[in-house]
């Protein structure tokens, strides 16, 4: 029987690097919380349709996030009582969606898509930054946590990871007490920053003293502030699938996993679907239940020449292997769909248009359906 992760002895007790192969990490980890994830994915894989298992396993090994989301969507609908087949034949297209889900007299086409919200240049920059973070994470520092404030590349040359690591190791070995933030309230903010700079790179960190032994020194990796949300990436992911299969004979749900570094929240989702020029009072902007308005650019804008009416609804979430018990979701019924679906037949909470209002129908969360606490 095909398994996603084969049975074997595992001895790796190291946490994942910032640059790592996710499948390889889960396949080799002997850490309890990752063993739980591996066993969960194996159980889900057991229930996945047999004809698609070999390809899905290959996808996990090369494209972990899209493969995980496809398996997750299968399990999510399976646990709602559906039987799913992979890549069903369509009446008006040679292309095939990910699933056909059947329960009683309901049949739904389902497509799973990941929205990363990164350009190729941003991916390359992130990979370069991750290499620096991995070098810093090799520093021996049990009681001083490292907060990485800045990584700025000053040339196209490869920065010396050894020099960066040795510089900060020396600081921690001999001057950590001076720089530790909670020990030096008299220092200015600039003085608390510990800066390494050469012709190729500038790195800035701060230190925090802790009263326990750290497994890894970095307690706060490089962050950033962002203006705006990830609505454009969500919108593009839906558009890429909405007209892909021509005229459909059954309801169609597009599922999008938003993995943007920008936060995915209610107003971002509504901006993607209903348009980002709606006249909403600021205090309403994160409410699920709010007045219904559309504007140009929204996927569900009736006045647009493209309202993507073949789509019955969309399911948007930000699901990871580690957050399934608390993962938010927005299952939203298309108000102008030509492929009508009774969303009460699903077990997930959903959002629909009732008169001039956007209203939530409370049912179950992702964690409740999957039985994960």
C-alpha contacts under 8 A as a table, 3 or more apart, distances in Angstrom:
res1	aa1	res2	aa2	distance
2	X	53	X	7.16
2	X	54	X	7.48
3	X	6	X	5.73
3	X	42	X	6.48
3	X	45	X	7.04
3	X	46	X	7.12
4	X	41	X	7.43
4	X	42	X	5.59
4	X	45	X	6.34
4	X	57	X	5.84
5	X	27	X	5.95
5	X	38	X	7.23
5	X	42	X	6.50
6	X	27	X	7.94
10	X	28	X	5.51
10	X	29	X	6.29
10	X	30	X	5.46
11	X	28	X	7.16
11	X	29	X	6.79
11	X	30	X	5.34
12	X	28	X	6.01
12	X	29	X	4.96
12	X	30	X	5.26
12	X	31	X	7.44
13	X	29	X	6.15
13	X	30	X	5.41
13	X	31	X	5.47
14	X	29	X	7.50
14	X	31	X	7.84
16	X	19	X	7.94
16	X	20	X	6.41
16	X	25	X	6.59
17	X	20	X	5.44
17	X	134	X	6.01
18	X	130	X	5.23
18	X	131	X	7.27
18	X	133	X	6.70
18	X	134	X	5.90
19	X	127	X	6.95
19	X	130	X	5.67
19	X	131	X	6.53
19	X	134	X	7.19
20	X	25	X	7.28
21	X	24	X	5.34
21	X	25	X	6.11
22	X	25	X	5.08
22	X	26	X	6.29
22	X	64	X	6.43
23	X	26	X	5.38
23	X	27	X	5.97
23	X	60	X	6.30
23	X	61	X	5.55
23	X	64	X	6.39
24	X	27	X	4.98
24	X	28	X	6.19
24	X	61	X	7.51
25	X	28	X	5.40
25	X	29	X	5.88
26	X	29	X	5.35
26	X	34	X	6.43
26	X	35	X	7.52
26	X	37	X	7.82
26	X	38	X	6.15
27	X	38	X	7.26
29	X	34	X	6.47
29	X	35	X	6.81
30	X	34	X	7.26
30	X	35	X	6.36
31	X	34	X	5.55
31	X	35	X	6.13
32	X	35	X	4.98
32	X	36	X	6.38
33	X	36	X	5.21
33	X	37	X	6.63
34	X	37	X	4.92
34	X	38	X	6.14
35	X	38	X	5.04
35	X	39	X	6.11
36	X	39	X	5.22
36	X	40	X	6.10
37	X	40	X	5.07
37	X	41	X	6.20
37	X	321	X	6.72
37	X	322	X	7.78
38	X	41	X	5.22
38	X	42	X	6.16
39	X	42	X	5.00
39	X	43	X	6.19
40	X	43	X	5.13
40	X	44	X	6.28
41	X	44	X	5.01
41	X	45	X	6.00
42	X	45	X	4.94
42	X	46	X	6.22
43	X	46	X	5.13
43	X	47	X	6.85
44	X	47	X	5.39
44	X	48	X	6.54
44	X	71	X	7.06
44	X	72	X	7.85
44	X	75	X	6.21
45	X	48	X	4.99
45	X	53	X	7.49
45	X	71	X	7.08
47	X	75	X	7.75
48	X	52	X	7.48
48	X	53	X	6.81
48	X	71	X	7.37
48	X	74	X	7.06
48	X	75	X	7.81
49	X	52	X	5.83
49	X	53	X	6.68
49	X	84	X	7.32
49	X	85	X	6.32
49	X	86	X	6.90
50	X	53	X	5.38
51	X	54	X	7.47
51	X	86	X	7.82
52	X	55	X	5.68
52	X	56	X	6.14
52	X	86	X	6.61
53	X	56	X	5.10
53	X	57	X	6.10
54	X	57	X	5.25
54	X	58	X	6.35
55	X	58	X	5.06
55	X	59	X	6.16
56	X	59	X	4.92
56	X	60	X	6.20
56	X	67	X	6.37
57	X	60	X	5.03
57	X	61	X	6.43
57	X	67	X	7.98
58	X	61	X	5.14
58	X	62	X	6.46
59	X	62	X	5.15
59	X	63	X	5.25
59	X	64	X	6.60
59	X	66	X	7.88
59	X	67	X	5.62
60	X	63	X	5.40
60	X	64	X	4.36
60	X	65	X	7.59
60	X	66	X	7.90
60	X	67	X	5.17
60	X	68	X	6.85
61	X	64	X	6.22
63	X	66	X	6.00
63	X	67	X	6.23
64	X	67	X	5.25
64	X	68	X	5.88
65	X	68	X	5.09
65	X	69	X	6.19
65	X	114	X	7.49
66	X	69	X	5.15
66	X	70	X	6.26
66	X	113	X	6.88
66	X	114	X	5.87
67	X	70	X	5.14
67	X	71	X	6.31
68	X	71	X	5.19
68	X	72	X	5.98
69	X	72	X	4.85
69	X	73	X	6.06
69	X	112	X	6.89
69	X	113	X	7.64
69	X	114	X	7.39
69	X	257	X	7.04
69	X	319	X	7.66
70	X	73	X	5.25
70	X	74	X	6.32
70	X	98	X	7.90
70	X	112	X	5.81
70	X	113	X	7.93
71	X	74	X	5.13
71	X	75	X	6.26
72	X	75	X	5.15
72	X	76	X	6.03
73	X	76	X	4.97
73	X	77	X	6.29
73	X	112	X	7.13
73	X	255	X	7.86
74	X	77	X	5.51
74	X	78	X	5.97
74	X	84	X	7.07
74	X	99	X	7.97
75	X	78	X	4.85
75	X	79	X	6.01
75	X	370	X	7.68
76	X	79	X	5.41
76	X	80	X	6.67
76	X	366	X	7.46
76	X	369	X	6.99
76	X	370	X	6.56
77	X	80	X	4.98
77	X	81	X	6.74
77	X	82	X	5.65
77	X	83	X	7.93
77	X	84	X	7.96
77	X	101	X	7.55
78	X	81	X	5.32
78	X	82	X	4.77
78	X	83	X	6.06
78	X	84	X	7.12
79	X	82	X	7.09
79	X	369	X	6.34
79	X	370	X	6.57
80	X	346	X	6.73
80	X	347	X	5.97
80	X	369	X	7.08
81	X	103	X	6.42
82	X	101	X	5.71
82	X	102	X	5.22
82	X	103	X	4.84
83	X	101	X	5.57
83	X	102	X	5.22
83	X	103	X	6.51
84	X	99	X	6.12
84	X	100	X	5.52
84	X	101	X	4.38
84	X	102	X	6.35
85	X	88	X	6.72
85	X	99	X	5.52
85	X	100	X	5.37
85	X	101	X	6.68
86	X	97	X	7.82
86	X	98	X	5.61
86	X	99	X	4.59
86	X	100	X	6.58
87	X	96	X	5.02
87	X	97	X	5.32
87	X	98	X	4.95
87	X	99	X	5.49
87	X	100	X	7.30
88	X	96	X	5.84
88	X	97	X	6.65
88	X	98	X	7.56
88	X	99	X	6.46
88	X	100	X	6.07
89	X	94	X	7.42
89	X	95	X	7.75
89	X	96	X	6.02
90	X	93	X	5.62
90	X	94	X	6.89
90	X	95	X	7.37
90	X	96	X	6.57
90	X	245	X	7.64
90	X	248	X	7.48
91	X	248	X	7.28
91	X	249	X	7.42
92	X	245	X	7.09
92	X	246	X	5.97
92	X	247	X	6.22
92	X	248	X	7.12
93	X	96	X	7.51
93	X	245	X	5.52
93	X	246	X	6.19
94	X	245	X	8.00
95	X	244	X	7.70
95	X	245	X	6.32
96	X	245	X	7.31
97	X	100	X	7.75
97	X	109	X	6.83
97	X	110	X	6.50
97	X	111	X	5.56
97	X	245	X	7.74
98	X	109	X	7.77
98	X	110	X	6.06
98	X	111	X	5.08
98	X	112	X	6.72
99	X	109	X	5.80
99	X	110	X	5.05
99	X	111	X	6.57
100	X	107	X	6.78
100	X	108	X	5.64
100	X	109	X	4.62
100	X	110	X	6.17
101	X	106	X	7.96
101	X	107	X	5.59
101	X	108	X	5.13
101	X	109	X	6.37
101	X	110	X	7.20
102	X	105	X	7.40
102	X	106	X	5.63
102	X	107	X	4.57
102	X	108	X	6.62
103	X	106	X	5.24
103	X	107	X	6.71
107	X	250	X	6.50
107	X	251	X	7.06
108	X	250	X	5.99
108	X	251	X	5.02
108	X	252	X	5.62
108	X	253	X	7.13
109	X	250	X	6.74
109	X	251	X	6.19
109	X	252	X	4.66
109	X	253	X	6.32
110	X	252	X	5.88
110	X	253	X	5.02
110	X	254	X	5.93
110	X	255	X	7.26
111	X	241	X	7.56
111	X	252	X	7.94
111	X	253	X	6.54
111	X	254	X	4.93
111	X	255	X	5.92
112	X	254	X	6.26
112	X	255	X	4.78
112	X	256	X	6.07
112	X	257	X	7.85
113	X	237	X	6.62
113	X	254	X	7.62
113	X	255	X	6.10
113	X	256	X	4.90
113	X	257	X	6.37
114	X	237	X	7.32
114	X	256	X	5.52
114	X	257	X	4.71
114	X	258	X	6.16
114	X	259	X	7.06
115	X	233	X	5.82
115	X	234	X	6.06
115	X	237	X	6.06
115	X	256	X	6.60
115	X	257	X	5.98
115	X	258	X	4.89
115	X	259	X	5.93
115	X	260	X	6.97
116	X	233	X	7.20
116	X	258	X	6.42
116	X	259	X	5.00
116	X	260	X	5.11
117	X	230	X	6.69
117	X	233	X	5.23
117	X	259	X	7.32
117	X	260	X	5.20
117	X	261	X	7.80
118	X	121	X	7.95
118	X	122	X	5.72
118	X	123	X	6.29
118	X	260	X	7.48
119	X	122	X	5.08
119	X	123	X	6.29
120	X	123	X	5.05
120	X	124	X	6.26
121	X	124	X	5.16
121	X	125	X	6.22
122	X	125	X	5.05
122	X	126	X	6.06
123	X	126	X	5.04
123	X	127	X	6.20
124	X	127	X	5.12
124	X	128	X	6.34
125	X	128	X	5.12
125	X	129	X	6.18
126	X	129	X	5.00
126	X	130	X	6.02
127	X	130	X	5.03
127	X	131	X	6.37
128	X	131	X	5.26
128	X	132	X	6.73
129	X	132	X	5.19
129	X	133	X	6.31
129	X	151	X	6.77
130	X	133	X	4.91
130	X	134	X	6.08
131	X	134	X	5.17
131	X	135	X	6.36
132	X	135	X	5.10
132	X	136	X	6.32
132	X	161	X	6.55
133	X	136	X	5.11
133	X	137	X	6.05
133	X	221	X	7.41
134	X	137	X	4.98
134	X	138	X	6.63
135	X	138	X	5.46
135	X	139	X	7.47
135	X	161	X	5.90
135	X	162	X	7.49
135	X	164	X	7.65
135	X	165	X	6.03
136	X	139	X	5.60
136	X	164	X	7.43
136	X	165	X	5.55
136	X	168	X	7.82
136	X	217	X	7.84
136	X	218	X	7.49
137	X	216	X	6.11
137	X	217	X	5.69
137	X	218	X	5.92
138	X	165	X	7.49
138	X	216	X	7.74
138	X	217	X	7.79
139	X	165	X	6.44
139	X	168	X	7.58
139	X	169	X	5.84
139	X	217	X	6.79
140	X	169	X	7.01
140	X	217	X	7.15
141	X	144	X	5.65
141	X	145	X	7.18
141	X	172	X	7.04
141	X	214	X	7.34
141	X	216	X	7.76
141	X	217	X	5.68
142	X	145	X	7.70
142	X	212	X	7.65
142	X	213	X	4.91
142	X	214	X	4.90
142	X	215	X	7.32
142	X	216	X	7.81
142	X	217	X	6.91
143	X	209	X	5.81
143	X	210	X	5.25
143	X	211	X	6.51
143	X	212	X	6.37
143	X	213	X	5.72
143	X	214	X	6.41
144	X	172	X	7.68
144	X	176	X	7.24
144	X	180	X	7.26
144	X	207	X	6.02
144	X	208	X	5.36
144	X	209	X	4.54
144	X	210	X	6.00
144	X	214	X	7.98
144	X	217	X	6.96
145	X	207	X	5.60
145	X	208	X	4.95
145	X	209	X	6.23
145	X	210	X	6.87
145	X	214	X	7.45
145	X	217	X	5.06
145	X	218	X	5.78
145	X	219	X	5.57
146	X	205	X	6.53
146	X	206	X	5.95
146	X	207	X	4.92
146	X	208	X	6.46
146	X	217	X	5.65
146	X	218	X	4.57
146	X	219	X	5.68
146	X	220	X	6.65
147	X	205	X	5.49
147	X	206	X	5.22
147	X	207	X	6.26
147	X	208	X	7.61
147	X	218	X	6.09
147	X	219	X	5.92
147	X	220	X	4.52
147	X	221	X	6.09
147	X	222	X	7.59
148	X	151	X	7.84
148	X	203	X	7.87
148	X	204	X	6.25
148	X	205	X	4.48
148	X	206	X	6.68
148	X	218	X	7.45
148	X	220	X	6.23
148	X	221	X	5.24
148	X	222	X	5.13
149	X	203	X	7.64
149	X	204	X	5.31
149	X	205	X	5.18
149	X	206	X	7.21
149	X	221	X	7.72
149	X	222	X	5.81
149	X	223	X	7.33
150	X	202	X	7.46
150	X	203	X	5.43
150	X	204	X	4.94
150	X	205	X	7.04
150	X	222	X	6.58
151	X	201	X	7.27
151	X	202	X	5.87
151	X	203	X	4.66
151	X	204	X	6.71
151	X	222	X	7.65
152	X	201	X	5.72
152	X	202	X	5.10
152	X	203	X	6.47
153	X	156	X	7.55
153	X	200	X	6.01
153	X	201	X	4.49
153	X	202	X	6.45
154	X	199	X	6.49
154	X	200	X	4.67
154	X	201	X	5.01
154	X	202	X	7.15
155	X	199	X	7.06
155	X	200	X	4.81
155	X	201	X	7.13
156	X	200	X	7.33
157	X	200	X	6.31
158	X	200	X	7.34
159	X	200	X	5.73
159	X	201	X	6.30
160	X	163	X	5.44
160	X	164	X	6.55
161	X	164	X	5.25
161	X	165	X	6.13
162	X	165	X	5.16
162	X	166	X	6.01
163	X	166	X	5.19
163	X	167	X	6.00
164	X	167	X	5.27
164	X	168	X	6.44
164	X	196	X	6.83
165	X	168	X	5.46
165	X	169	X	6.02
166	X	169	X	4.96
166	X	170	X	6.12
167	X	170	X	5.38
167	X	171	X	6.51
167	X	196	X	7.33
168	X	171	X	4.96
168	X	172	X	6.19
168	X	196	X	7.99
169	X	172	X	5.20
169	X	173	X	6.03
170	X	173	X	5.07
170	X	174	X	6.11
170	X	175	X	7.85
171	X	174	X	5.45
171	X	175	X	5.10
171	X	176	X	6.10
172	X	175	X	5.61
172	X	176	X	4.42
173	X	176	X	6.58
175	X	178	X	5.51
175	X	179	X	6.60
176	X	179	X	5.24
176	X	180	X	5.81
176	X	207	X	7.26
177	X	180	X	5.33
177	X	183	X	7.02
177	X	209	X	7.91
178	X	183	X	7.20
178	X	184	X	6.72
179	X	183	X	7.60
179	X	184	X	6.82
179	X	192	X	5.88
179	X	194	X	7.90
179	X	206	X	7.40
179	X	207	X	6.25
180	X	183	X	5.52
180	X	184	X	6.49
180	X	192	X	7.72
180	X	206	X	7.27
180	X	207	X	4.65
180	X	208	X	4.93
180	X	209	X	5.65
181	X	184	X	5.44
181	X	185	X	6.81
181	X	192	X	6.71
181	X	206	X	7.14
181	X	207	X	5.89
181	X	208	X	5.34
181	X	209	X	7.21
182	X	185	X	6.54
182	X	208	X	6.37
182	X	209	X	6.60
183	X	209	X	7.64
184	X	187	X	5.72
185	X	188	X	7.88
187	X	190	X	8.00
187	X	191	X	5.79
187	X	192	X	6.18
188	X	191	X	5.19
188	X	192	X	6.38
189	X	192	X	5.25
189	X	193	X	6.79
190	X	193	X	5.37
191	X	194	X	7.51
192	X	206	X	6.12
192	X	207	X	7.95
193	X	204	X	6.05
193	X	205	X	5.56
193	X	206	X	5.13
194	X	204	X	5.54
194	X	205	X	5.25
194	X	206	X	6.05
195	X	202	X	7.03
195	X	203	X	5.64
195	X	204	X	4.44
195	X	205	X	6.59
196	X	201	X	7.92
196	X	202	X	5.72
196	X	203	X	5.15
196	X	204	X	6.44
197	X	200	X	7.64
197	X	201	X	5.68
197	X	202	X	4.30
197	X	203	X	6.37
198	X	201	X	5.69
198	X	202	X	6.67
210	X	213	X	7.76
214	X	217	X	6.15
216	X	219	X	7.58
218	X	221	X	6.30
220	X	223	X	7.96
226	X	229	X	7.57
226	X	262	X	6.72
229	X	232	X	7.97
229	X	262	X	5.87
229	X	263	X	6.71
229	X	264	X	7.09
229	X	268	X	5.90
230	X	233	X	5.47
230	X	234	X	6.51
230	X	258	X	7.98
230	X	260	X	6.51
230	X	262	X	6.19
230	X	263	X	7.42
230	X	264	X	6.76
230	X	268	X	6.55
231	X	234	X	5.10
231	X	235	X	6.00
231	X	268	X	5.23
231	X	269	X	6.25
231	X	271	X	6.16
231	X	272	X	4.71
232	X	235	X	4.97
232	X	236	X	6.05
232	X	272	X	6.49
233	X	236	X	5.13
233	X	237	X	6.18
234	X	237	X	5.16
234	X	238	X	6.41
234	X	256	X	7.04
234	X	258	X	6.78
234	X	269	X	7.64
234	X	272	X	6.40
235	X	238	X	5.29
235	X	239	X	6.19
235	X	272	X	5.23
235	X	273	X	7.10
235	X	298	X	7.88
235	X	299	X	6.86
236	X	239	X	5.02
236	X	240	X	6.08
237	X	240	X	5.29
237	X	241	X	6.90
237	X	256	X	6.98
238	X	241	X	5.49
238	X	242	X	5.88
238	X	254	X	6.71
238	X	256	X	7.42
239	X	242	X	5.11
239	X	243	X	7.20
239	X	299	X	7.89
239	X	308	X	7.89
240	X	243	X	7.32
240	X	244	X	6.94
241	X	244	X	5.11
241	X	245	X	7.72
241	X	254	X	7.36
242	X	245	X	7.59
242	X	254	X	7.66
242	X	308	X	6.03
242	X	310	X	6.96
242	X	311	X	6.30
243	X	246	X	5.70
243	X	308	X	7.12
243	X	310	X	7.45
245	X	248	X	7.03
247	X	310	X	6.99
248	X	251	X	7.49
248	X	252	X	7.87
248	X	310	X	6.81
248	X	339	X	7.84
249	X	339	X	7.72
250	X	339	X	6.34
251	X	310	X	7.74
251	X	311	X	7.05
251	X	312	X	5.55
251	X	339	X	4.83
251	X	340	X	6.20
251	X	341	X	5.97
252	X	310	X	7.01
252	X	311	X	5.16
252	X	312	X	5.14
252	X	313	X	6.91
252	X	339	X	7.13
253	X	311	X	6.18
253	X	312	X	5.73
253	X	313	X	5.05
253	X	314	X	5.33
253	X	315	X	7.10
254	X	311	X	7.29
254	X	313	X	6.70
254	X	314	X	4.82
254	X	315	X	6.28
255	X	314	X	5.67
255	X	315	X	4.53
255	X	316	X	5.84
256	X	314	X	7.54
256	X	315	X	6.18
256	X	316	X	4.84
256	X	317	X	6.49
257	X	316	X	5.94
257	X	317	X	5.09
257	X	318	X	5.16
257	X	319	X	6.42
258	X	264	X	6.90
258	X	316	X	7.02
258	X	317	X	6.07
258	X	318	X	4.98
258	X	319	X	7.87
259	X	318	X	5.99
259	X	319	X	8.00
260	X	263	X	6.85
260	X	264	X	7.50
264	X	268	X	6.22
264	X	269	X	7.26
264	X	318	X	7.19
265	X	268	X	5.49
265	X	269	X	6.44
265	X	286	X	7.41
266	X	269	X	5.21
266	X	270	X	6.21
266	X	285	X	7.75
266	X	286	X	5.46
266	X	287	X	7.05
266	X	288	X	6.49
266	X	330	X	7.81
267	X	270	X	4.95
267	X	271	X	5.92
267	X	285	X	5.65
267	X	286	X	5.40
267	X	287	X	7.82
268	X	271	X	5.07
268	X	272	X	6.32
269	X	272	X	5.19
269	X	273	X	6.35
269	X	316	X	7.67
269	X	330	X	7.74
270	X	273	X	5.11
270	X	274	X	5.43
270	X	275	X	6.97
270	X	276	X	7.68
271	X	274	X	5.45
271	X	275	X	4.56
271	X	276	X	4.31
271	X	277	X	7.80
271	X	298	X	6.71
272	X	275	X	5.77
272	X	276	X	6.97
272	X	297	X	7.67
272	X	298	X	5.60
272	X	299	X	6.53
273	X	298	X	4.70
273	X	299	X	4.56
273	X	300	X	5.35
273	X	301	X	7.63
274	X	278	X	7.79
274	X	293	X	6.93
274	X	294	X	4.67
274	X	295	X	6.29
274	X	297	X	7.60
274	X	298	X	4.25
274	X	299	X	6.18
274	X	300	X	5.43
274	X	301	X	5.90
275	X	278	X	6.39
275	X	294	X	5.57
275	X	295	X	4.62
275	X	296	X	5.68
275	X	297	X	5.11
275	X	298	X	3.67
275	X	299	X	7.26
275	X	301	X	7.22
276	X	295	X	6.71
276	X	296	X	7.76
276	X	297	X	7.27
276	X	298	X	7.13
277	X	294	X	7.75
277	X	295	X	5.55
277	X	296	X	7.25
278	X	293	X	6.03
278	X	294	X	5.98
278	X	295	X	5.72
279	X	293	X	7.69
280	X	284	X	6.51
280	X	285	X	6.56
280	X	291	X	7.98
281	X	284	X	5.48
281	X	285	X	6.75
282	X	285	X	5.36
283	X	286	X	7.45
284	X	287	X	5.29
284	X	290	X	6.55
287	X	290	X	6.24
288	X	358	X	7.20
288	X	359	X	6.95
288	X	360	X	6.71
289	X	357	X	7.08
289	X	358	X	5.20
289	X	359	X	4.81
289	X	360	X	6.33
290	X	357	X	5.84
290	X	358	X	5.32
290	X	359	X	7.13
291	X	356	X	6.07
291	X	357	X	4.44
291	X	358	X	5.92
292	X	353	X	7.14
292	X	356	X	5.18
292	X	357	X	4.62
292	X	358	X	5.32
293	X	356	X	7.83
294	X	298	X	6.75
294	X	300	X	7.50
294	X	301	X	5.51
294	X	302	X	7.87
295	X	298	X	6.12
295	X	301	X	6.32
296	X	301	X	6.68
296	X	303	X	7.97
296	X	304	X	6.83
297	X	301	X	7.32
297	X	304	X	7.87
298	X	301	X	5.17
299	X	306	X	7.65
299	X	307	X	5.74
299	X	308	X	6.70
300	X	307	X	5.28
300	X	308	X	7.10
300	X	334	X	6.53
300	X	335	X	7.24
300	X	336	X	7.33
301	X	304	X	5.55
301	X	306	X	7.99
301	X	307	X	5.66
302	X	305	X	8.00
302	X	307	X	5.78
302	X	336	X	6.99
303	X	307	X	7.69
304	X	307	X	5.82
306	X	309	X	7.94
307	X	336	X	7.79
308	X	311	X	5.95
308	X	337	X	7.67
309	X	312	X	7.22
309	X	334	X	7.57
309	X	336	X	6.10
309	X	337	X	4.31
309	X	338	X	5.43
309	X	339	X	7.41
310	X	337	X	6.01
310	X	338	X	5.69
310	X	339	X	5.89
311	X	314	X	7.61
311	X	334	X	6.89
311	X	337	X	6.08
311	X	338	X	7.63
311	X	339	X	6.74
312	X	333	X	6.20
312	X	334	X	5.39
312	X	337	X	5.40
312	X	338	X	7.39
312	X	339	X	5.51
312	X	340	X	5.96
312	X	341	X	6.31
313	X	331	X	7.08
313	X	332	X	5.44
313	X	333	X	4.29
313	X	334	X	4.83
313	X	337	X	7.96
314	X	330	X	7.81
314	X	331	X	5.72
314	X	332	X	5.45
314	X	333	X	6.76
314	X	334	X	7.60
315	X	329	X	6.90
315	X	330	X	5.63
315	X	331	X	4.26
315	X	332	X	6.43
316	X	329	X	5.66
316	X	330	X	5.13
316	X	331	X	6.38
317	X	327	X	7.07
317	X	328	X	5.90
317	X	329	X	4.49
317	X	330	X	6.43
318	X	327	X	6.54
318	X	328	X	6.85
318	X	329	X	7.42
319	X	323	X	6.46
319	X	324	X	6.18
319	X	327	X	5.82
319	X	328	X	7.89
320	X	323	X	5.48
320	X	324	X	6.46
321	X	324	X	6.43
323	X	326	X	5.55
323	X	327	X	5.56
324	X	327	X	5.00
324	X	366	X	6.85
324	X	367	X	5.72
324	X	372	X	6.96
325	X	366	X	7.04
325	X	367	X	4.22
325	X	368	X	7.57
325	X	372	X	5.16
325	X	373	X	5.19
326	X	366	X	7.60
326	X	367	X	6.23
327	X	366	X	6.53
327	X	367	X	7.07
328	X	365	X	7.55
328	X	366	X	7.41
329	X	365	X	7.55
329	X	366	X	7.31
330	X	350	X	6.68
330	X	351	X	7.09
331	X	348	X	7.55
331	X	349	X	6.98
331	X	350	X	4.72
331	X	351	X	5.98
332	X	350	X	5.78
332	X	351	X	4.66
332	X	352	X	5.92
333	X	343	X	7.51
333	X	350	X	7.42
333	X	351	X	6.26
333	X	352	X	5.17
333	X	353	X	7.68
334	X	337	X	5.40
334	X	352	X	7.48
335	X	352	X	7.13
335	X	353	X	6.26
337	X	340	X	6.05
342	X	345	X	5.88
342	X	346	X	7.96
343	X	346	X	5.41
343	X	350	X	7.26
344	X	347	X	7.18
347	X	363	X	6.16
347	X	364	X	5.99
347	X	369	X	7.55
348	X	362	X	7.90
348	X	363	X	5.54
348	X	364	X	4.73
348	X	365	X	6.02
348	X	366	X	7.15
348	X	369	X	7.58
349	X	360	X	7.17
349	X	361	X	5.66
349	X	362	X	4.68
349	X	363	X	4.21
349	X	364	X	5.20
349	X	365	X	6.51
350	X	360	X	5.76
350	X	361	X	5.35
350	X	362	X	6.76
350	X	363	X	7.50
351	X	358	X	6.91
351	X	359	X	5.59
351	X	360	X	4.30
351	X	361	X	6.02
352	X	358	X	5.90
352	X	359	X	5.57
352	X	360	X	6.47
352	X	361	X	7.70
353	X	356	X	6.99
353	X	357	X	5.75
353	X	358	X	4.73
353	X	359	X	6.08
354	X	357	X	5.32
354	X	358	X	6.28
354	X	359	X	6.44
364	X	368	X	6.01
364	X	369	X	6.49
365	X	368	X	5.19
365	X	369	X	6.33
366	X	369	X	5.26
366	X	370	X	6.16
367	X	370	X	5.20
367	X	371	X	5.79
367	X	372	X	4.95
367	X	373	X	6.45
368	X	371	X	5.02
368	X	372	X	6.40
368	X	373	X	7.53
369	X	372	X	7.88
